[in-house]
Amino acid sequence: MSFTSIYIDESCGNSNGSITLTPTGGNGLVNYALNAGTFQSSPSFTNLQAGSYALTMQDVNSCTYSSNVSLINLPSPIFDSVHFINPTCDGNTDGSIEIFANGTAVTYSIDGGITYQNSNSFLNLDSGVYSIYINNANNCVVPCLVDTLVAPSPLSIVSSFTDAICKDSCNGAIDLSLSIGGVGVLSYSIDSGATSNNNAIFNNLCAGIY
């Protein structure tokens, strides 16, 4: 008497390996034991971790046959880090996320595992919340983190002005110092961007359109 075995390795460290035996020979009802444990009528053993297992087959005459089967763990990918760049301006879609992970045939997702791609770089991103997952050929899904791309607040021009007093005098002024939004130090222009500087107040202006 003997048996053959069909086994499925553990994957992702989830204790999901299995071994199923197919007997040949033996008299009457045949039972099976794993690692010298209690005999059972089912030829299948499930929820197994990686390791070496001693399998025994016994018939009604207490004749036995034993053999060993080894299972391995098919590993999960290992998350390392993520690098992100926020969109440069409100409404721009030039943000990016780059995911770093270790493993074989790793794929990457930023939508909670709904879709995956082979490249670890995601470009042309708008501001928003991105749920980062990684996967591999063993279908070991690893949730990593939730990343939020934040665009700068929109620029808003707030201006006050003082008209030139007389027709040919150049004593008018424009004050943009209450303007808000953007990132860092703002620069200001009153000639459609042809020139600009960090001073928000423009003095000595003649009558005209700015």
C-alpha positions in Angstrom: 0.0 0.0 0.0 1.1 3.5 -0.6 -0.2 7.0 -1.5 0.6 9.9 -3.8 0.2 13.4 -2.6 -0.9 16.7 -4.1 0.1 19.7 -2.2 -0.4 23.5 -2.3 2.4 25.6 -0.7 1.6 28.2 1.9 1.4 31.7 0.4 1.7 35.2 1.9 2.4 33.7 5.4 -1.4 33.0 5.7 -1.2 29.3 6.8 -3.1 28.3 3.7 -1.1 25.4 2.5 -2.7 22.0 2.0 -1.9 18.3 1.3 -4.3 15.8 -0.2 -3.4 12.1 -0.4 -4.6 9.5 -2.9 -4.2 5.9 -1.6 -3.2 2.8 -3.5 -3.9 -0.6 -1.9 -4.7 -1.2 1.8 -7.5 -3.3 3.2 -10.9 -1.8 4.2 -11.2 1.6 5.5 -8.0 3.7 5.2 -7.2 6.5 7.7 -4.6 9.2 7.6 -2.5 11.0 10.1 -0.3 14.1 10.0 2.9 14.3 12.1 1.9 11.2 14.2 -1.3 12.9 15.2 -4.8 11.4 15.4 -5.9 9.4 12.4 -8.8 10.8 10.3 -10.8 9.4 7.5 -10.3 12.5 5.3 -7.2 12.3 3.1 -6.9 16.1 3.1 -5.0 18.4 5.5 -5.6 22.1 5.2 -4.5 25.4 6.9 -0.9 24.3 6.9 2.2 26.5 7.3 5.4 26.0 5.5 7.4 23.1 6.9 8.1 19.4 6.6 5.2 17.0 7.3 5.2 13.3 8.1 2.1 11.6 6.6 0.9 8.2 7.5 -1.7 5.9 6.0 -3.2 3.0 8.0 -5.7 0.3 6.9 -8.0 -1.9 9.1 -5.2 -4.4 9.6 -3.0 -1.6 11.1 -0.7 -1.8 8.1 0.9 1.5 7.6 2.7 3.5 4.9 4.5 6.8 5.6 6.1 9.5 3.6 7.2 13.1 4.0 6.0 16.2 2.2 7.6 19.7 2.5 5.8 22.9 1.9 7.4 26.3 1.4 6.0 29.8 1.9 5.4 31.8 -1.3 6.3 35.2 0.1 4.6 38.5 0.0 6.2 41.6 -1.4 7.8 43.9 1.2 6.9 47.6 1.2 9.8 49.9 1.6 8.8 53.5 1.1 6.9 56.0 -1.0 8.0 59.3 -2.6 5.3 61.8 -3.6 5.3 65.2 -5.2 2.3 67.5 -4.8 0.7 69.3 -7.7 2.4 72.6 -8.3 -0.7 74.7 -8.5 -4.4 74.4 -7.8 -6.1 72.5 -10.6 -2.8 71.2 -12.1 -2.4 67.5 -12.6 1.4 67.2 -12.3 1.6 65.4 -9.0 3.3 62.1 -8.7 3.7 59.0 -6.5 6.6 56.6 -6.6 6.4 53.4 -4.6 9.4 51.3 -3.6 9.0 47.6 -2.6 11.1 44.4 -2.6 10.0 41.2 -4.2 9.5 39.4 -7.5 7.0 40.5 -10.1 5.6 43.3 -7.8 2.7 45.3 -9.1 1.5 48.6 -7.7 -1.9 50.3 -7.0 -2.9 53.7 -5.8 -6.7 53.1 -5.8 -7.0 50.6 -3.0 -6.1 47.5 -5.1 -8.8 48.0 -7.7 -6.3 48.3 -10.5 -2.5 47.5 -10.6 0.3 48.4 -12.9 3.9 47.1 -13.4 5.5 50.5 -13.1 6.1 51.8 -9.6 5.6 55.4 -10.8 2.2 57.2 -11.1 2.3 60.5 -12.9 -0.1 63.3 -13.9 -2.0 63.1 -10.6 -4.4 65.7 -9.2 -4.7 66.5 -5.5 -6.6 63.8 -3.6 -6.4 60.8 -1.4 -4.5 57.7 -2.8 -4.6 54.3 -1.1 -1.4 52.4 -1.9 -1.3 48.6 -2.3 1.3 46.2 -3.7 0.8 42.7 -5.0 2.9 40.0 -6.6 2.8 36.8 -8.7 1.7 34.9 -5.6 -1.3 37.2 -5.3 -0.1 38.4 -1.9 -1.8 41.7 -1.5 -0.2 44.2 1.0 -2.0 47.4 2.0 0.8 50.0 2.5 -0.6 53.4 3.4 -2.9 56.2 2.4 -1.2 59.2 0.8 -2.8 62.6 0.3 -1.6 64.9 -2.5 -2.3 68.5 -1.6 -2.2 71.3 -4.2 -1.5 74.9 -3.0 -4.5 77.0 -2.3 -5.6 79.0 -5.4 -4.1 82.4 -5.9 -6.5 85.3 -5.2 -5.6 88.9 -6.1 -6.8 91.4 -3.5 -5.9 95.0 -4.6 -6.4 98.5 -3.5 -5.4 101.6 -5.4 -4.8 105.3 -5.2 -5.6 107.3 -8.4 -3.1 109.8 -9.7 -4.2 113.2 -8.3 -3.7 115.3 -11.5 -3.8 114.5 -15.2 -0.1 114.5 -15.8 1.1 113.5 -12.4 2.5 110.0 -11.7 1.6 109.7 -8.0 -0.9 106.8 -8.1 -0.3 103.5 -6.3 -1.5 99.9 -6.4 -1.3 97.7 -3.3 -1.5 93.9 -3.7 -0.2 93.0 -0.3 -3.5 91.4 0.8 -3.4 88.8 -2.0 -3.4 85.2 -0.8 -2.8 81.6 -1.9 0.1 79.9 -3.6 3.3 78.6 -2.0 6.2 80.5 -0.5 7.0 84.1 -1.3 4.7 85.7 -3.8 5.9 87.8 -6.7 3.8 90.6 -8.2 3.3 92.2 -11.6 1.2 95.0 -13.0 2.3 94.6 -16.6 0.8 91.1 -17.4 3.9 89.4 -16.1 6.4 91.0 -18.3 8.3 92.1 -15.1 7.7 91.1 -11.5 9.2 91.5 -8.0 8.5 90.6 -4.4 7.2 94.1 -3.5 3.4 94.1 -3.4 3.1 97.9 -3.5 3.6 99.8 -6.7 4.1 103.6 -6.4 4.6 106.5 -8.7 2.1 105.3 -11.2 0.6 107.4 -13.9 -3.0 107.1 -15.0 -3.5 104.0 -17.1 -4.6 100.4 -17.2 -2.5 97.9 -15.2 
